[in-house]
Amino acid sequence: MLFEFIRRDGAPTVFNDGHTFHVDRINRFGEGGSTDVSHLIDKSYGYHSSRELRWHLAERFGLVPSAVALREAH
């Protein structure tokens, strides 16, 4: 399952010597086109990496993480 997200800056973090980010909008792509699924995640959560977001989406949609493809829109 393919997801495309738009990030916005978060806060500094000590966990990865960088910054967290928030998801501003996320779309799921399928045979019927794209669907906005932003309402299914906590947009105030500070993700430390896109990998963490991928794992969160896999859990939310009942998938294994390897079944989730993620790309960032610019």
N, C-alpha and C positions, 0 to 999 in steps of 0.2 A: 504494500500500500504506500503510495507516494503522498507526502505532505510537503507543502511549501509554506514557509513562515517569513514574517517580517519582524525583525527585532528592534527593540529600543533599548537604550543604555540602562543599566542597572546601577549597582553600587560597588565600590571596591570590596574585595574579598581577600581573606588571608589564606584561603584553601588552595587557590591556584595562582597566586601572585598576580592576579589580574582583576577583572571586573566581571560581575554577573551581568546577565541581560534578561530582559522581560520579552515575552512574545506579544507583539502588538496585534497581529492577526495571523491566523493559520488556516490554510485550505487543504482539504483532502481531495486528491484527484482519483478519478475512476473512469469507468466506461462512459458514464453519463456526463462527464465534464468535471468541474470542480465544485466543491461544497464548502462553505465557510463553517468551520467547526470551532471557532474561537471561543464560543460559549461553553465548550466542554473542558476547558483548562482554566486554571487560576492564573489570570494575566498579571497578578501582582507578585507571583513567585519569581525569585531570581535564580535563573539557571546558570550553572557554572560552565556548561559546555553544550554543544549541539548533541553530543552523545547522551548526556543526561536527559535532554528533551526527547530524544528518540526512545529511550527506555520508558519514559513517562507515557508517551503516546502508545507504545506497545502494551503497557499495562492497561491503559484506558480503553483500548480497543480489543483487548484479549488476544493479542498476537505475541509471537516471539520477537525479540528485538531485531533479529536478522530479516524479518519480513517487513520492516518499516524502512522506507527510503525517505530521506529528508534533504531538502535543498532550501537555501536562503534566497529570497527574492530581494532584488536591489532596486 
